[in-house]
């Protein structure tokens, strides 16, 4: 449930493409998948339409075939769990923009699915679906979106799209997550620590911080006779 936050000054085409990748990568089965996508109200409608068009172009099928972007879900249990969440989204009042059904009668293939008009208290906005289901939420100012994004019990990562460096700095410092990607997503380096806040775990992988889990701190206290500071 990593939040993706897209401001009205962002490159909207780049934001649509990377928000699509951030959620649908590996069929949505990714620890830092950005299923809640917060979009500024000024560009919300345009973003939803472009996100829909991109999802409808997504090629689903045998992942070993050239050109295929999305394969099946991992197993029957997860497949049915995702379909139940999609139904909960519809029943909860969110607008189903595209997708929402299985593909074919064999295998665990699910259509790339997008919901708009999603509210913070909806199940699809709060719980981790771990599948190809994108929820697009509307916001109108920085303080509001920071508060709403931080209300999540998860805190592994976040994405921020803006052309304003001051707004980017405000968001990256305020978001209670372990990693914030600015105008990019899922960019890793062996020297950059990776890990979460809140229910997204403790400790860090990679970088110097990753070694701390293998170390023990020892304190040694030795009395000195007639120390100079006494």
N, C-alpha and C positions, 0 to 999 in steps of 0.2 A: 504493500500500500504506500509506496513512495509517491509523494505529491509532485506533480509537474505544474509549475506556475508560469503562465504566459502573459506578459504585460502587453499593453496596447501599442507599445513602440517596438515590439519585436518584429523580426523578419518572419511574417506569418507562414510563408511557404516552407521555410526551413523548420519552423516550429512544428508545423503539421507533420512533416516527414520524420523528425526526430521523436516527437511524441508518439507517433505510430510505431516506430522502432522500439521505443522505451517500454511500450506495453506489449506488443505482439511478438517480440523476440522470443524464440523457443516456445511458441504457442501460448505465451503469457505465463509460462512456468519458469519464472525467474525471481530470485529473492528480492531484487530491487525494482521489480516491474512497477511502472507508474500508471496504475489503474485510475486514481483520481486525478483528472486533468483540470486544473483551475485556469479559466480563461477570462480575461478582462471583458466586461460587458460591451465595450465599444467594438470589439472584433469578434464577439462570441458567435454570432450567426454565420459570419463568413468562415470562421474556423470550423464550425460544425459541418458546414457543407463541404469544405475541402477535406476534412477528416473522413467524412462519409465516402467521398469519391476515392480517396486513397485506400480505404478498407475494402471497397468493392473491387479494386484492381488487384488486391492481394491474391496470389496464386496458392491455392491449398491442394495438397496431394501427396504423392510419394516423395518423402524428403530426399531420397537418393536420386531423383530425377532433376536434370538441369532446369533451372528457372523456377522451381518450386520454392516458395517462401515459408510455407507453414505445413507442418506434418500433423499427425494425430496427437491427441492427449496421451498421457503416459499409461493410463489403464482405465478399466471400466468404472471403477469407483470415482476417480477424478472426473471422468467424462460426464457422469450423471450428476455429480456435485455441481459442476459448472452450469449444466442445463437447469438445475434447480435454482441456482442464483439468478439466472436470466429470467426465469418465471417470477421470482421474487421482485426483480426490478420492474417488470411489467405490472405486476399486481400492486406494487408500492407506489405507482404513479409516475415513474420515469418514462420518458418518451423513447421508444425503440427506434433509433435512426436507421440502422441497417443490421442485418444478420439475425441472430437469435435462434437458429435452428441447427440441427445436425446436418452433415453433408452425406448423402447416400445412405445405404442401409447396412454397410459393412465398415468396420473400423471405427475409431474414436475421433472422427473429424467434426469440428464445429466451425460454423461460419464466423469470420471476424465480426464481432458485435460491438456496436456503439450505442450508448444511452446518452441523451441530453436531458436538460431540465432535472438534473439530479440534485437532491437536497442532502445536506450533511447527515441527517438522521436516518437516511435510507440504509437498508442492509447492504446494498451493493456499494455504498460509499464508505461504510465502516469496516466491513469484514474482508479478509483476504480471499479472493476468488481463485487465484492461481490459474488463470485461463485467459483466453482471448476476448476479454470483455473490458472495454474502455468506458469510463464514466466521465462526462464532461460537465463541470460545474461552473457557475458564473460568479464573478466577484467585481467589486468596483474600487477598492483602494488597498494600499499595502498593509495597513494595520489590520484590516479585516481578514485578508487572505493569510497573513501570518498567524493570526489567532485560530483560524479554522484549520490550517494545515497542522499546527502544533497540537490541536485537540486529538489527533490520532494517537492510539496507544502504541503505534509502531514508529520507528525512527531510524531506519537503515540509511536511506538516501533521499535526495530530492533533485529536481531539475528546475532551472530558472532560465527564462528566455526574455531578454531585454537588451536594448541598445544603450541604456543609461547605466554607467558604471556605478553611480551613487546608489541607485535603486538595487543594483545587483549586490553591492556590498551590504546594504541594509538587510536584504533577504538572507544572504549567506550567513550573516552573523546571528540573525534572529531565529532561523529555523533549527528546531531541536532534532537534528539528524546527524549521522556520522559522516556523510559525504554529500556535498552539493556540487552538481555539475552546472556550469554557466554556459549557455549557448552550445551545449554538447550533451552527450549522455553515454554512460557505460565506457568511459575512457579510464583505463587502468594503467598503473605503472608499479613495478615491483618495489619501488621506494616509497610509494604513497600508502599509508595505513588505511585499512578498510574494515569497518565494523559499525555497529548500531548503538542507538540510544534506546531507552525505555524497554519495550518487549522485544526489540530487535537484537538483543544479545549483549554480551559483555566482552571486553578485550578487543584486540585488533589483529587482523591478518596483514602480512606484508609490512615492509619498513622496519625500522628499529623497534617500534612499539610491539611488533609481533613476537619479539624475543622475550618480552617481559614475562610471558606465561611459562617460560622455561627457566626462569631465574628465581633465586631466593635472596632476599635482603638480610644481611647479618649486621647486627650492631655489636660493637666491642667497646666496653667501658673499662678503662684502666686508671686507678687512682694515682696521682702524682704527689710526691713528697714536697712540701713547701712550694706549691705552684705560684708563678709570678703574679697571677691576677688576684691573689688573696692577700 
